[in-house]
Amino acid sequence: MAYYRVGREALSVMAVVSYADMRRNYLANFGELIITWNQAEGVLRNLLMSVCGRSPATYILTAELGSRGLTDGLNAIAVTQNENVKEAILAVVILYDRLREYRNYYVHGLTAIGVRNGVGFGSANMASAKGKLGFSTDEVPVEQLDDLTKRLRLLTTASIAILDTIDPQEGSMVPQALPTRATLPIPDRLRKNLRYPLNDPQPPQSEQP
């Protein structure tokens, strides 16, 4: 990059470029997270179809299946498999269900991107009215996006290992060990900074003279 002036103006340009680069880096990591999620969910859908026999009816029934229907279907069909495969399916479903909490908050909650100390972060804001009105406001650093992406890749690899065991295809990779709950660490439940403005006690009001 060429600078035609020195001093404050050049430093100002550098700051703007750095800020833009950090925003683009955050957006790139967010985009990678979305694609990795789609891959993981696609493999799980493929797993459900394989366990159900891959009939035309199976394709029809799973084509519009949402996340909750996918986990319910896998949980229900797992008992038809041998013990090792059943436990492997249940393990990936547990991980998928937990990661879905994070994915949903990031995808539906992130509304702005900022930069602090040369590092990008997202601002997540959501409202909820399930029983009582609540608002959540959280900062999501890029490291949290990367951590979720890595866990999703692990989920995909584990699901492929099950697929290669129950429905091996020509050209499949060397079969990997079936996943277990011990080999698929589950992150803590998502914690949000929640406020309930209608339920929180109001500060005492000063008496009028």
N, C-alpha and C positions, 0 to 999 in steps of 0.2 A: 504494500500500500504506500503510495507516495503522499507526502505532506508538502504543501506549497507555502505554508506558514508555520511558524513555530510559536511557542508560548501557549497562552490560554486557549486560543482557538483550536490548535492541534490537539491539546489535551481534551478539549470538549468533544472533538470528533472521535477520539479514541474511546472516550467513555460511552458515547452513543453506539459505536460499533460493538463494543464489548457487551453493552446491555442487550442489543439486538441479537448478538451471537448466543448469549445465555438463554434468551427467550426461545430462539430456534432450537437450541440443544434440548430444552425442556419439552418443547413440542415434539421433537424427534423421538425422545424417550417415551412420551405419552402415546405417540403413534405406534411405536414398537410394542408397547403394552397391549394396545387394542388388537393388533394383528396376532400377537401371541395368544391372547385370550380366545380369539376366533379359532385358531389352530387347535387349542386344547379342547374347546367345546366340540369342534368338529370330530376329533378323534373319539371323544366320549360318545357322541351320537353314533359314530361308526361302530363302536363297541356294543352299544345297545342293539343295533340292527344285527350284528353278528350273533349275539347271544340268542336273539329271537328268530334266527334262521334266514335272514336276508330275503324274505319273500317280497313280492310286489306290495302286498298289504302292509308289510313292515315299513317299507319306504314311505308309503302314504301316511301311515300313522305317526311317523317320527319327523316328517318334513317340517311341520309347524310346531313341533314340541318346544316349549320354553324351558328355561333353566330348572324351574321347580318340577315340571313334568319329567324332565330328563333324569333328575336325581331320584324321583319317586319310582320311575320305571326301572332304573338300575338296581335300586334297593330291593324292589319286589322280585326281579328276575334272578338276582344273585343266588338265591336259595336253590335254584335248579342246577347249579354247577357243583363240581367237587369242592371239598373244603378249602383247598388252597386257592382256587380261582375265586370262590365266593368271598373269602377274606380279602383277596386282592381288589376285587371290585368294590367292596365296602370301604376299603382304605382310600381308593381314589375318589369315591363319592364324598367322603368326609372332608378330604382336602379341597375338592372342588367347591363344596358348599361353603367352606370357610373363606376361600379366596374370592368367592362371589360377593361377599360382604364388602371387601375392599374395592373390587372392580366396580360395583354399582355406585359406591360413594365417590370414587374418582371420576367415573364417566359422567354421572349425573350431577355431581356436586361442584366440580372445578369450574369456576367462572372467571378467573383472572390469573395472570402470571406476573410475578415480580422478581426482582433480583436483589440479593443482599450479599455483600462481601464477595461479589463475583460469582455467586451461585444462584441458579434459578430455583424458584419455589412456586407452587400453585396455591391459590386460595379457594378452599372448598366451603360452600355455603348451601345449606338445605333447610327446608321447613318440613315439619311433620305435624299431622293432626290426628294421630292414632290414639284416641282416648283423651289427649290434652295437647294443646298447641306448644310446639317446641321448635327451637332454632339451633342449628349447629354451625359453628365457624371454626375451621381448622386450617393450618398451614400444612401443605404436603410437599416436602422436599423431594428433589429428583431421586435421592437415594431410596425413598420408599417406592417410587415407581419401578426402579431397577430391581428392588428386592421382590416385588410382586411378579415381575417378568421372569425372574429366575425360578421362582416357585412354580409358575405356570409351565415353564419348560420341563421341570421335573415331573409335573403332573402329566404332560404329554408323553414323555418317555415311559412313565409307568403304565399309562393306558395302552401304549403300543406294545409293551411287553405282554400285557394280557391278551391283546389281539393276536399277537404272533403265537401265543400258546393255544388259544381255542380255535383260531381260524387262520392258520399259516397260509401265506400267499407265495406264489412263485417269485423268487428274488427277494424274499424277506431277509432281514438282517439275522445274524446269529441270535437265536432266542436268548433273551435276558432273563435274569431271575425275576420271579413274580414279586411285585411290591407288597409290602406289609405296612401295618400302621407304624412299625418301628423305623422303617426306611423312608417314610413320608412324614417328616415333622410338620405339625400343624401350628400355624402362628396363633398368637393370642387373638381373642375376639376383637374386632374393631372397636376402638373407643373414640367417641366424639365429644367435643366440648359442647354440651347441650345446655340450653337455657329455656326455662318455661316461664315466660313473662306473666302469664295469667295465673299461675299457681304460686310463684315465689311471693313471699310476704313483702308487702310494701314497706318502705322505710317510714318510720314515724314522722308525722307531720308536725311542724311547730305550731304551737297554739297561737291563735290570733289575739292581738291585744284588745 
